[in-house]
Amino acid sequence: MRADRIFAYGATAGLIGDLLLGDPRRGHPVAAFGTAAAEVESRLWHDHRGWGALHTLVCAGGAAGAAALAARTVRDRPAVAVALTAAATWSVIGGTSLGREARAIGGALAAGDLGTARERLPHLCGRDPQALDGPQIARAVVESVAENTSDAVVGALVWGALGGVPGFVGFRAVNTLDAMVGHTSPRYRRYGWASARLDDLAGWPGARLTAVLAVAAGGRPRDAVRAWRADAGKHPSPNAGPVEASFAGALGVRLGGTLAYGGRVEHRPVLNGAAGRAVETADIERAVRLSRRVSALALGVCVAGRLIAGRRRT
């Protein structure tokens, strides 16, 4: 069986697995990788970019290398190769868990239970929940759904289409390292620099595809394109900007503004501020549904692209 068909069958099965099962509550491969990466950090950490780059190379390179070895081992057994691809897809994609967490917070907000909403918000993002009221929590959830649609689903599918199982695993490893050490705290400003920059590069194609698909699937294509073109470049993240702006336009809401992270306050530009309204609790469900449509379209685009490329090679 050709590699393009292995990807098509495996990625589809893996995405269906995520839809039906979500993430495992125990023994998740990404959690195991995080534990290993933390152990490597404990041995390598120095306040220096070079040591941080070595940490990135050891962790992301090791994960991708192990995945490549596994894929090479089963390449002559199509059924096993499909199963391996499906398992890799399911393990790195988190769209269902993303939707569940977002809906749980939305349900708490709808019930007036601000305490539960604040308690669950750190499951989605690193903001200080105690500094947020109900509408601000709703906005944070919508922004997290948008950004994680790219990080947790579309970006993984893009790299899986490009690189097979090593592409899936390598992308998730880089994304996980960025979440662990890629922020600008005093400890990681230099040590996490390589992980953050590599994550920006790895996330670039998936973020643009996510934005394009949000335009196509959101029901407000002109508004989404306008917000993307006008506001994406204002965002401090080169990848979150297009995604959040296109989601804002597609949903007809305003995103961005003042944020609180770990005791520090950031004042980010407003996305879709000219045409959007304030985020409401009901917009969380709308964002989750848009995320699922984008994810399904991304699977179709990546599978089609891989099949077309495979036929051209033969």
N, C-alpha and C positions, 0 to 999 in steps of 0.2 A: 504493500500500500504506500502511495506517495505521501511525503511529509505534509503536503498541503491538506490532504484528506484526513490525516491523523489529527492535525490541528483542528480542522472543521468539526469532526466528530467529538474530539476530546473537549474542546472549549465549549461546545454546545452542551455536552453532558455536564461539565463542571458548573456552568452557569445555572442550569436547571437544578443541580444539586444544591447550589447556594440558595436558589429560590425556595426549594422545598425544606431544606435543613437549616440554613443559616450557618453561623460559625459554631464550632463545638465549644461547649462551656469549659471543658478541660482538655489539656493536651494539644492545644492549637499549635501547629508548626511555627506560626509567626511568633507566638509567645516563647516557644523554645529558642527561636533565633534571637529574640530580644534578650533572653537570659544569657545565651552564649556571648552576644555582643557586649553585654554589661561586664562579663567576666574578662573579656579581652580588654575592655576599657580600664578595668581595675589594674591591669598589668602594664598597659602602655601609656596611661594618661600623663601628659606633660602639657604645660601651657604653651603649646607650639603647633603651628600649622603642619609641620612635617610629621609629627607623631600622630596628629589627627588624620592625615592622609594615609599613613600606614594602617591605622585602625580601620578606615574605610576600605582599603585594599584587602586587608585580611578578612574582614567580615563579609562584605559584598562579593569580593572576588572568590572567597571560599565557598559561599552559598551557590553562586552561579557555576563555579567549577564542579561542585558536587552534583548539581542538577545536570550539567552537561555529561558527566560520567554516567549518571543513571540513564539518561536518554540514549547515550551511545550503546549502553549495555543491552537495551531492549529494542534497538532500531530494526532488527530482523524479525521481531515478533509483533506484528501489527496490532493484535488485540491488546497486548500488554502495553504497547506504546500509546494506544488510545486511552487505556486506563490510567497510565501515568500522567498524560496530559490533562485528563479530567480531574485527577486528584490535585495536580498543581494548580489548575484553574480554580477549583473549589477552595483550596487552601489560601490563595492570595486575594480572592475577590470577597468583598464584604458588603455588597449592596443590600442584602436582606437585613443584616444586623443593623446597618445604618438606618434603614427605614423603620425598623422596630424601635430603636432608641429615640428617633425623632418623633415617632407617633406616641411613645410613652410620655415624652415631655409635653407634647401637644395635648394629650389627654389630661395630664395633671393641670396644665394651664386652663383648659376648658372647664375643669371642675373647681377652679379657684384655689388649687393646692400649690401655692407658690413654693412652699418648702420642698415638696417632692420634686418639682421642676428644677429647683436649684441643686438638689442633691444629685439628680441624674445628668445635669448638663455637662459635668466633666467627662462623662463617657463619650461625648462627641467632640469637645474642644477644650482648650486649656485656659479659658477665661475664668475670671473670678466671679462665681455665680452670686455671691453675697452682694456684689455691687450692682446687680441688674434687677430691674422690675420685670413684670410680665411681658410687656411689648419688647423690651430689650432682649429677653430670653428668646422670644419667638424669632426675633431677627437673627440672633446668634445661631439658632437651629437651622434656619433657612440658609444662612451663609455656609454652615458646616455641611449641610446636605449638598449644596452646590459644589463646594470644593472637594468633598470626599467622593462625589460621583466620578470626578476625574481621577483622584488618587486611588480610590479603592476598587474602581471598576474599569473605566475606559482606558486609563493609562496602562493597566495590567494587560488588557486585551490587545492593545497596540503592540506592546513589547512581546507578548506571546505570539502574535502574528509574525513579528519580525524575527524572533529568535527561538520560538518553541518553548519547551520547558525551561531552559536556562534563561530565556527572556522573561518569563513569568516570575521566576524565583529571584533573578537579579533585580528586577524592578521593585518587587516588594521589599527586598533587603535594603536597597537604597532608600526607599520611602520610609522604612522603619528606622534606619539610622538617622535620617533627618529629624524624625519625631523625637528621637532619643537625645541627640547631641547637636542638632543643626540650628539651635536657637541662639540668641545673642545674650545669654546670661554671662556673667563674668567667667564662669568655669569653662564655657564652651565657645566663647567668642572666637578664639583661635583654633582650639582643638576640633571644633565642629565645622570649621569653614569648608573643608573638602566635602564632607557629607552634604552640607547645604547646597554647595555649588553643583555637585553631581546630581542631586535631586532636582534642581532647577533644569538641568539639561535633560534628564530622563523624563521629567514631567511635561516638557514642552510640547511634544506631538499630541499626547493625550489631552492636554488642556485645550489645544486648538480644536481637536475633533469634538470634545465635549461642548465647546461653545457653538460650533457649527450645528451639532445635533440639537442643542437647546433651541437654537433659532428655528430649526425644522420642526421640532416636536412641541414647542411651547404655545402655539396658537396666536402669538403676537410677533411674527417674524420681523416686521419693520421696527417695532419697538426694541426687540432684542438686538438687532443689528445696530440700531442707533446708539443704544446704551454701550454696546461693545466698542464701537468705534470712538465714542466720545469719552468714555470713562475708564476703560480697561487699563490704559497706560498710567492712570493716576494711582493705581493700587501699588503698594510696596512690593508685592509678589508678582513676578512676571507671568506666573501661571494661574494663580488664583484670580488675578484681575480679569482676564477674558471670561473665565468661567462664571464668576460671581456677577459680572456686569451683564452677561447674556441671560443668566437666570433672572436677574432683577428685571430686565426688559421683558422677558417672556412671561413673568408672573405679574408685571405691572406694579412692582413695589420698589421702595428705596432700601438699599443695603449700604453698609459702611457706616462711617461716623465714629463716635467716641467708643473706645474699647478699653477694657481693663484686663491686664494679664499679670498675675502674680504680684500685685501691688503696684505695678506701673501702668500709667494711662497712655493710650495712643489715640491720636486724633486723625483718623483716616478720612480721605475724601469720600463724599457720598456718591454712590453709584446709582444711576437712573434718577437722580434727584429732580430733574426738570419735569419728568412725566410720571414718576412713581408716587405711590402713597405709602404711608407707614405700614409696616408689616403687622398683620393680625394673626391670632392663633390659628385660624382656619387656613392661613397660607402655608403652614407646615405640611398639612396633608397635600396641598397642591404641589408643593416642592417635591415631596416624596414621589408622587405620581409622575411628575416630570422626570425625576431621576430614573425611575424605572423605564420610562419610554426611551430615554437617552441610552440607558444600558442595553436595552434590546436592540436598538438601532446600531449601537457600537458593535455588538456581536455580529450583526449582519454585515456591516461594512468591513470588519476585520476578516471575517470568513471569506467574503467575496473577494477582497483584495488578495488574500493568500491563495485562493484557488486560481484567480486570474494570473498571478505571478507564477504559480506552479505550472500552468499550462504553457506559458510563454517559454519556460525553460526546457520543456519537452519537445 
